[in-house]
Amino acid sequence: MKEWGVTISDERPEGVQITELKVFTNSDIQEVSVEQEDGSYKREYHFIQTEYDKDEYINLLTAQVQETQDGLVELADLVLG
């Protein structure tokens, strides 16, 4: 995993971008108006970008799914007694 920190783009990024070998997650997406030298304003998007190898991202998702399943089983046990 590589955290790129605040990234700036002229185009609104997708939450998740998948390439042949990498997965990029983009969070905290904010639209920002930036004043140009001529006094006009330009729209930019500021966001936090994290890069994963595909296998690393799949493992992360698998762990999250397992954690969710474990929590649901525990909740069902509490509800059903």
PyRosetta script that sets phi, psi and omega in degrees:
from pyrosetta import init, pose_from_sequence

init()
pose = pose_from_sequence("MKEWGVTISDERPEGVQITELKVFTNSDIQEVSVEQEDGSYKREYHFIQTEYDKDEYINLLTAQVQETQDGLVELADLVLG")
pose.set_psi(1, 138.0)
pose.set_omega(1, 177.2)
pose.set_phi(2, -130.6)
pose.set_psi(2, 120.8)
pose.set_omega(2, 178.3)
pose.set_phi(3, -92.9)
pose.set_psi(3, 120.5)
pose.set_omega(3, -177.6)
pose.set_phi(4, -90.0)
pose.set_psi(4, -9.6)
pose.set_omega(4, -179.1)
pose.set_phi(5, 73.7)
pose.set_psi(5, -152.6)
pose.set_omega(5, -177.6)
pose.set_phi(6, -71.2)
pose.set_psi(6, 126.4)
pose.set_omega(6, 179.3)
pose.set_phi(7, -118.4)
pose.set_psi(7, 147.0)
pose.set_omega(7, -178.4)
pose.set_phi(8, -120.7)
pose.set_psi(8, 136.3)
pose.set_omega(8, 179.6)
pose.set_phi(9, -143.6)
pose.set_psi(9, 151.6)
pose.set_omega(9, 174.0)
pose.set_phi(10, -79.0)
pose.set_psi(10, -19.6)
pose.set_omega(10, -179.0)
pose.set_phi(11, -110.5)
pose.set_psi(11, 143.3)
pose.set_omega(11, 178.8)
pose.set_phi(12, -67.3)
pose.set_psi(12, 123.9)
pose.set_omega(12, -178.6)
pose.set_phi(13, -78.9)
pose.set_psi(13, 154.7)
pose.set_omega(13, 171.5)
pose.set_phi(14, -75.0)
pose.set_psi(14, 159.4)
pose.set_omega(14, 177.9)
pose.set_phi(15, -64.7)
pose.set_psi(15, -37.9)
pose.set_omega(15, 178.1)
pose.set_phi(16, -133.7)
pose.set_psi(16, 130.9)
pose.set_omega(16, 176.3)
pose.set_phi(17, -121.5)
pose.set_psi(17, 129.6)
pose.set_omega(17, -177.1)
pose.set_phi(18, -116.9)
pose.set_psi(18, 127.3)
pose.set_omega(18, 174.0)
pose.set_phi(19, -111.0)
pose.set_psi(19, -173.3)
pose.set_omega(19, -177.9)
pose.set_phi(20, -60.5)
pose.set_psi(20, -37.6)
pose.set_omega(20, -175.4)
pose.set_phi(21, -120.6)
pose.set_psi(21, -13.7)
pose.set_omega(21, -171.8)
pose.set_phi(22, -127.3)
pose.set_psi(22, 160.3)
pose.set_omega(22, 170.2)
pose.set_phi(23, -128.5)
pose.set_psi(23, 131.4)
pose.set_omega(23, 177.6)
pose.set_phi(24, -114.8)
pose.set_psi(24, 127.8)
pose.set_omega(24, 174.2)
pose.set_phi(25, -107.6)
pose.set_psi(25, 138.7)
pose.set_omega(25, -178.7)
pose.set_phi(26, -123.0)
pose.set_psi(26, 123.2)
pose.set_omega(26, -178.2)
pose.set_phi(27, -129.9)
pose.set_psi(27, 170.0)
pose.set_omega(27, 179.8)
pose.set_phi(28, 52.4)
pose.set_psi(28, 46.1)
pose.set_omega(28, -177.7)
pose.set_phi(29, -73.1)
pose.set_psi(29, 124.0)
pose.set_omega(29, -179.7)
pose.set_phi(30, -128.5)
pose.set_psi(30, 134.3)
pose.set_omega(30, 173.9)
pose.set_phi(31, -86.2)
pose.set_psi(31, 129.8)
pose.set_omega(31, -175.9)
pose.set_phi(32, -128.9)
pose.set_psi(32, 135.9)
pose.set_omega(32, 173.4)
pose.set_phi(33, -95.5)
pose.set_psi(33, 124.5)
pose.set_omega(33, -177.6)
pose.set_phi(34, -115.2)
pose.set_psi(34, 126.9)
pose.set_omega(34, 179.8)
pose.set_phi(35, -75.6)
pose.set_psi(35, 132.5)
pose.set_omega(35, 178.8)
pose.set_phi(36, -90.0)
pose.set_psi(36, 169.9)
pose.set_omega(36, -179.5)
pose.set_phi(37, -60.1)
pose.set_psi(37, -31.9)
pose.set_omega(37, -179.1)
pose.set_phi(38, -84.0)
pose.set_psi(38, 5.0)
pose.set_omega(38, 178.1)
pose.set_phi(39, 91.7)
pose.set_psi(39, -10.4)
pose.set_omega(39, 177.4)
pose.set_phi(40, -78.8)
pose.set_psi(40, 168.8)
pose.set_omega(40, -179.6)
pose.set_phi(41, -116.2)
pose.set_psi(41, 143.8)
pose.set_omega(41, -180.0)
pose.set_phi(42, -121.4)
pose.set_psi(42, 137.9)
pose.set_omega(42, 178.1)
pose.set_phi(43, -88.7)
pose.set_psi(43, 129.3)
pose.set_omega(43, 175.4)
pose.set_phi(44, -128.8)
pose.set_psi(44, 162.5)
pose.set_omega(44, 174.6)
pose.set_phi(45, -119.1)
pose.set_psi(45, 128.3)
pose.set_omega(45, 177.0)
pose.set_phi(46, -109.8)
pose.set_psi(46, 134.4)
pose.set_omega(46, -177.1)
pose.set_phi(47, -157.2)
pose.set_psi(47, 163.0)
pose.set_omega(47, 177.2)
pose.set_phi(48, -95.7)
pose.set_psi(48, 125.4)
pose.set_omega(48, -178.1)
pose.set_phi(49, -116.3)
pose.set_psi(49, 134.0)
pose.set_omega(49, 176.0)
pose.set_phi(50, -124.9)
pose.set_psi(50, 135.6)
pose.set_omega(50, -177.9)
pose.set_phi(51, -110.1)
pose.set_psi(51, 134.3)
pose.set_omega(51, 177.8)
pose.set_phi(52, -128.1)
pose.set_psi(52, 149.2)
pose.set_omega(52, 163.7)
pose.set_phi(53, -70.3)
pose.set_psi(53, 150.8)
pose.set_omega(53, -176.8)
pose.set_phi(54, -57.5)
pose.set_psi(54, -44.7)
pose.set_omega(54, -179.6)
pose.set_phi(55, -62.1)
pose.set_psi(55, -40.7)
pose.set_omega(55, 178.9)
pose.set_phi(56, -61.8)
pose.set_psi(56, -42.1)
pose.set_omega(56, -179.5)
pose.set_phi(57, -67.6)
pose.set_psi(57, -40.6)
pose.set_omega(57, 177.2)
pose.set_phi(58, -61.5)
pose.set_psi(58, -42.8)
pose.set_omega(58, 177.8)
pose.set_phi(59, -63.1)
pose.set_psi(59, -39.8)
pose.set_omega(59, 177.7)
pose.set_phi(60, -62.4)
pose.set_psi(60, -46.3)
pose.set_omega(60, 178.9)
pose.set_phi(61, -63.7)
pose.set_psi(61, -40.5)
pose.set_omega(61, 178.8)
pose.set_phi(62, -61.2)
pose.set_psi(62, -43.1)
pose.set_omega(62, 178.4)
pose.set_phi(63, -64.2)
pose.set_psi(63, -39.8)
pose.set_omega(63, 179.0)
pose.set_phi(64, -66.1)
pose.set_psi(64, -40.9)
pose.set_omega(64, 178.6)
pose.set_phi(65, -64.4)
pose.set_psi(65, -43.5)
pose.set_omega(65, 179.6)
pose.set_phi(66, -62.4)
pose.set_psi(66, -42.1)
pose.set_omega(66, 178.5)
pose.set_phi(67, -62.4)
pose.set_psi(67, -41.3)
pose.set_omega(67, 178.2)
pose.set_phi(68, -65.0)
pose.set_psi(68, -44.1)
pose.set_omega(68, 178.6)
pose.set_phi(69, -61.8)
pose.set_psi(69, -43.0)
pose.set_omega(69, 178.4)
pose.set_phi(70, -61.6)
pose.set_psi(70, -41.6)
pose.set_omega(70, 178.5)
pose.set_phi(71, -64.8)
pose.set_psi(71, -39.0)
pose.set_omega(71, 178.3)
pose.set_phi(72, -67.1)
pose.set_psi(72, -39.5)
pose.set_omega(72, 177.4)
pose.set_phi(73, -63.4)
pose.set_psi(73, -43.9)
pose.set_omega(73, 179.2)
pose.set_phi(74, -62.4)
pose.set_psi(74, -42.4)
pose.set_omega(74, 178.2)
pose.set_phi(75, -64.3)
pose.set_psi(75, -43.0)
pose.set_omega(75, 178.8)
pose.set_phi(76, -62.4)
pose.set_psi(76, -39.9)
pose.set_omega(76, 177.4)
pose.set_phi(77, -61.9)
pose.set_psi(77, -40.0)
pose.set_omega(77, 179.0)
pose.set_phi(78, -67.6)
pose.set_psi(78, -41.5)
pose.set_omega(78, -177.3)
pose.set_phi(79, -71.3)
pose.set_psi(79, -43.8)
pose.set_omega(79, -174.8)
pose.set_phi(80, -85.5)
pose.set_psi(80, -12.8)
pose.set_omega(80, 176.5)
pose.set_phi(81, 81.2)
pose.dump_pdb("model.pdb")
